[in-house]
Amino acid sequence: MEFDALWVVLIVLVALTLWLFLGKSKTKKRPQPPKKPSSVSQPSAKGAESAELPAFESAAVDRSEVAQRPLPAELEGFHLVMRDELTPEVSANIDAICTRMPEPHPVQRKLASGLDTPDALMEAVASDAGLTASILRTVNSAAFSLASPITSVQHAITYLGVSVVKGLVAQAAVAEQLDEGSPEQQAALGRIWKSACTASAMAQMLGQELGVERPSVLATKALFFNLGDVALVTSVEGLPAVYSDGVSIVDRVSAQQKACSANTAIVGAGLARHWHLPDDIANAIESGFIPLVTPASEHPMSGAERQENVLLYLAGRIGDRVTYRGLADIAELPIADSEEPGLFYLEEQLKASGLGRVPALLEEPAFRRKANRVLATLNA
């Protein structure tokens, strides 16, 4: 009996020991709740705008701050007409405007498809003595005020850069195709092309600084951005007057819509398609005014497409600012908290497109000097 009792006691002790051991093991293996990440590991809004971020990563826009800003008076009640809103009658009128425009100069299609290197551009221009003469006449005119004369297209490209000379080629090509207009039309066309040349040069520079895959493509699209303005000025009576000093982009588009129930974006895209230019150029023109009237949270595009749209809009506004308001210093473009109608949504659009460093870039000494040299040449 004593022996049996001893075995019972031993069995109980072993069982108790095993129970205690297994219980502790389970406690050690119990999963712990995950630690909350520290504030250091969470990118701030400021960090999300920095140049170190992957391409196209967007920063959150503080909608409360945006909502508190009063809408500029010019934007209140302003409606940007889109192509899908056109009546059949208006569409037919736009088609007629595009049809009345002469067929593009052969170099126009070459410009739309490339000519991004000095050699390619020189080869295209060299085959047309009229274009060559027109370009040299323009760069040696009082408008450029160069210290020494430009003696060849190659010299012009070396001195002014590919983007600027491409703009001059496009201007000369259209001038050859159009009949001589009134002095008001000629003055308006001169400003339209000045704005386009500036926008193209700025698009190239911004694209290079921001790491855009093909800055030259961006520059080409900017060059054709004002194509609709050319058609409207030469076709619609009274519109040359809105291409005068101090006229804002909102006032200009409003006048276009009042005159023909459409705007330069619609007409330009239609003309690009009529001329059989690449679809991406026509689409870029047609969507060009989205940042004018759209809060960042409502932009219909994303990724690279959205970034390109915002950069083209920025380049266009720089071109207009130089042409119609005499901007001479790129750092003076009022992007931050701008109350100007044409720039009102631009800062938030840049941030939301992963381009939040652009305002600071415009003030960086090296970029500022380079950009201002171009502005000085085009704004002489």
MOLINKA-V380280 format. One record per residue. N is the residue number from 1. RES is the residue in one small letter. PSI is psi in radians with two decimals (* if undefined). Layout:
n = {N;N}
res = {RES;RES}
psi = {PSI;PSI}
This chain:
n = {1;2;3;4;5;6;7;8;9;10;11;12;13;14;15;16;17;18;19;20;21;22;23;24;25;26;27;28;29;30;31;32;33;34;35;36;37;38;39;40;41;42;43;44;45;46;47;48;49;50;51;52;53;54;55;56;57;58;59;60;61;62;63;64;65;66;67;68;69;70;71;72;73;74;75;76;77;78;79;80;81;82;83;84;85;86;87;88;89;90;91;92;93;94;95;96;97;98;99;100;101;102;103;104;105;106;107;108;109;110;111;112;113;114;115;116;117;118;119;120;121;122;123;124;125;126;127;128;129;130;131;132;133;134;135;136;137;138;139;140;141;142;143;144;145;146;147;148;149;150;151;152;153;154;155;156;157;158;159;160;161;162;163;164;165;166;167;168;169;170;171;172;173;174;175;176;177;178;179;180;181;182;183;184;185;186;187;188;189;190;191;192;193;194;195;196;197;198;199;200;201;202;203;204;205;206;207;208;209;210;211;212;213;214;215;216;217;218;219;220;221;222;223;224;225;226;227;228;229;230;231;232;233;234;235;236;237;238;239;240;241;242;243;244;245;246;247;248;249;250;251;252;253;254;255;256;257;258;259;260;261;262;263;264;265;266;267;268;269;270;271;272;273;274;275;276;277;278;279;280;281;282;283;284;285;286;287;288;289;290;291;292;293;294;295;296;297;298;299;300;301;302;303;304;305;306;307;308;309;310;311;312;313;314;315;316;317;318;319;320;321;322;323;324;325;326;327;328;329;330;331;332;333;334;335;336;337;338;339;340;341;342;343;344;345;346;347;348;349;350;351;352;353;354;355;356;357;358;359;360;361;362;363;364;365;366;367;368;369;370;371;372;373;374;375;376;377;378;379;380}
res = {m;e;f;d;a;l;w;v;v;l;i;v;l;v;a;l;t;l;w;l;f;l;g;k;s;k;t;k;k;r;p;q;p;p;k;k;p;s;s;v;s;q;p;s;a;k;g;a;e;s;a;e;l;p;a;f;e;s;a;a;v;d;r;s;e;v;a;q;r;p;l;p;a;e;l;e;g;f;h;l;v;m;r;d;e;l;t;p;e;v;s;a;n;i;d;a;i;c;t;r;m;p;e;p;h;p;v;q;r;k;l;a;s;g;l;d;t;p;d;a;l;m;e;a;v;a;s;d;a;g;l;t;a;s;i;l;r;t;v;n;s;a;a;f;s;l;a;s;p;i;t;s;v;q;h;a;i;t;y;l;g;v;s;v;v;k;g;l;v;a;q;a;a;v;a;e;q;l;d;e;g;s;p;e;q;q;a;a;l;g;r;i;w;k;s;a;c;t;a;s;a;m;a;q;m;l;g;q;e;l;g;v;e;r;p;s;v;l;a;t;k;a;l;f;f;n;l;g;d;v;a;l;v;t;s;v;e;g;l;p;a;v;y;s;d;g;v;s;i;v;d;r;v;s;a;q;q;k;a;c;s;a;n;t;a;i;v;g;a;g;l;a;r;h;w;h;l;p;d;d;i;a;n;a;i;e;s;g;f;i;p;l;v;t;p;a;s;e;h;p;m;s;g;a;e;r;q;e;n;v;l;l;y;l;a;g;r;i;g;d;r;v;t;y;r;g;l;a;d;i;a;e;l;p;i;a;d;s;e;e;p;g;l;f;y;l;e;e;q;l;k;a;s;g;l;g;r;v;p;a;l;l;e;e;p;a;f;r;r;k;a;n;r;v;l;a;t;l;n;a}
psi = {-0.76;-0.66;-0.76;-0.71;-0.66;-0.74;-0.67;-0.76;-0.76;-0.75;-0.73;-0.74;-0.76;-0.77;-0.74;-0.72;-0.80;-0.70;-0.77;-0.74;-0.83;-0.63;-0.74;-0.67;-0.74;-0.66;-0.69;-0.58;-0.08;2.21;2.43;2.59;2.49;2.51;2.51;2.37;2.55;2.85;-0.42;-0.60;-0.16;2.08;2.32;2.98;-0.64;-0.76;-0.58;-0.27;-0.09;2.86;-0.30;-0.24;2.68;2.70;2.42;0.12;2.21;2.68;2.60;2.42;2.27;1.71;-0.47;-0.69;-0.73;-0.73;-0.47;-0.30;2.19;2.44;2.31;2.56;-0.63;-0.45;-0.35;2.15;-0.07;2.33;2.17;2.03;2.33;2.80;-0.64;-0.07;-0.17;2.43;2.84;-0.64;-0.76;-0.73;-0.72;-0.66;-0.73;-0.73;-0.67;-0.71;-0.79;-0.67;-0.60;-0.39;2.39;2.74;2.53;2.61;2.50;-0.54;-0.36;-0.77;-0.59;-0.70;-0.74;-0.45;-0.11;-2.05;0.83;-0.09;2.71;-0.72;-0.79;-0.71;-0.77;-0.72;-0.71;-0.68;-0.61;-0.44;-0.07;1.79;-0.60;-0.75;-0.78;-0.83;-0.71;-0.74;-0.81;-0.65;-0.70;-0.85;-0.39;0.13;3.00;-0.37;-0.55;-0.43;0.83;2.61;-0.59;2.66;2.56;2.20;-0.19;2.88;-0.67;-0.74;-0.73;-0.74;-0.74;-0.71;-0.72;-0.40;2.74;-0.78;-0.78;-0.77;-0.63;-0.70;-0.71;-0.63;-0.79;-0.74;-0.81;-0.64;-0.76;-0.69;-0.62;-0.54;-0.41;2.51;2.72;2.25;-2.95;2.86;-0.63;-0.72;-0.75;-0.70;-0.74;-0.77;-0.68;-0.72;-0.67;-0.79;-0.57;-0.77;-0.74;-0.74;-0.76;-0.79;-0.72;-0.78;-0.71;-0.64;-0.71;-0.83;-0.80;-0.74;-0.72;-0.78;-0.57;0.04;0.43;2.45;-0.78;1.47;-0.55;-0.57;-0.72;-0.76;-0.67;-0.74;-0.69;-0.59;-0.60;0.07;-0.59;0.32;-0.67;-0.56;-0.69;-0.80;-0.73;-0.72;-0.61;-0.13;-0.48;2.10;2.41;-0.34;-0.48;-0.48;-0.45;0.06;0.83;2.89;2.37;-0.14;2.22;2.86;-0.61;-0.77;-0.67;-0.80;-0.67;-0.74;-0.68;-0.80;-0.57;-0.63;-0.62;0.22;0.41;-3.10;3.08;-0.54;-0.76;-0.82;-0.74;-0.74;-0.70;-0.72;-0.68;-0.71;-0.67;-0.61;-0.02;0.66;2.83;2.51;-0.62;-0.48;-0.80;-0.74;-0.67;-0.69;-0.81;-0.62;0.15;-0.45;0.18;-0.81;-0.22;-0.66;0.07;2.15;2.68;-0.64;-0.23;0.12;2.26;-0.14;3.02;2.89;-2.47;-0.62;-0.75;-0.74;-0.76;-0.74;-0.77;-0.70;-0.70;-0.68;-0.76;-0.82;-0.70;-0.67;-0.59;-0.78;-0.77;-0.69;-0.69;-0.77;-0.77;-0.20;0.12;0.55;2.19;-0.29;2.00;-0.49;-0.24;0.08;2.06;1.47;-0.80;2.16;0.67;2.42;0.00;2.38;-0.76;-0.29;0.08;-0.80;-0.01;-0.75;-0.82;-0.55;-0.69;-0.81;-0.83;-0.29;0.13;0.36;0.53;-0.27;-0.04;-0.84;-0.70;-0.62;-0.70;-0.34;-0.13;2.28;-0.80;-0.84;-0.70;-0.77;-0.78;-0.81;-0.73;-0.49;-0.71;-0.77;-0.69;-0.67;-0.77;-0.33;0.31;*}
